[in-house]
């Protein structure tokens, strides 16, 4: 995709919820650039800050990796820290 078109994707698309325009080569979804705002679906999911999206995205990817492939136990502390950070951020502490 031409970089001149990236701006509209940065302001409307979401790395978690996808490209608003359905483009397979969306620079936000493909993590070539960061989104500038949370999307409507983020709001519905209770995500209020763009900064949280990277943490959530990384935690989801880590969870997917742990369920699909063998991952050394040494990765589990990082996963637990990400989950704990999300719990604290959204008031889900036990």
N, C-alpha and C positions, 0 to 999 in steps of 0.2 A: 504494500500500500504506500502511496506517495505520502511523504512526511507532512505535506501541506494539509492533508486530511486528518492528521492525528488530533488536532485541537478539538474537533467536534466529538471525537471518541473519548478524549480525556474528560470532557464535561458531561457526558451522557452514559458512558458504558461502565461496567463494573467487573472487576476481576473475579468476584465471587458469583455474580448473577448473570454474567454474559454481556454480549454486545447488543445494544439496543437496536442496531440495524441488521443484525443477523450475519455480519461479515466474519468469515472464517479467519481472515487475516487481521482482525481487530488488534491494534497495538496495545490496548489495555489488557484484554484477555490473554494475549500472548506475552504479557509482562515486558514489553519493549518501552513502555512509558507508564507513568502512574496516573490513576484517575484523580481528578481534582475535587470531586464531591461524592458523597454517598448517593446511591441510587434509591429509587422509590422502594424497591424490594428490601434494601438494607434497612430503611426506616421501618418497614413492616416487621422486619426481623429483630428490631430493637438495637440495631447498630447506629450509633449517633455520630461517630467520628471516623474520618478517613484513615487516621493513624491506626485504628483498630483492625482495619481490613487486612493489612499485611500480616498481622499476628494471627488472625483467624485463618487466612489463606494458608499460612505456613503450618498451623496446627492441623488443619484439614488434610493437607498433603502428607504430613507426618503420620496421621492416623491411617490414611489410605495405604501408605507404604507399609505400615505395621500389619495391616490386614491382608495385603496381597503378597508380600515377600518376606523372607527371613531378614530381620534387621537385628544387628548385634544389640545386646542388652545395654551397651554403653549409650545408645540413643534414647533410652527410656527416660533418663533424668531431664533431658531437654524437652521431651514431650510433656512430662509432668509439670515442668515449670511453665510451659505455654498454657496448659489447661488451667493451672492455678492462677496465672495472670488473667486469663479470661474470666474465671469465676469471681475474682476480686473486682475486676472492672465492671462487671454487670451485677454485682451484689448477690452472687450465687454461692457464697461461702457457706459451708456446712456449719 
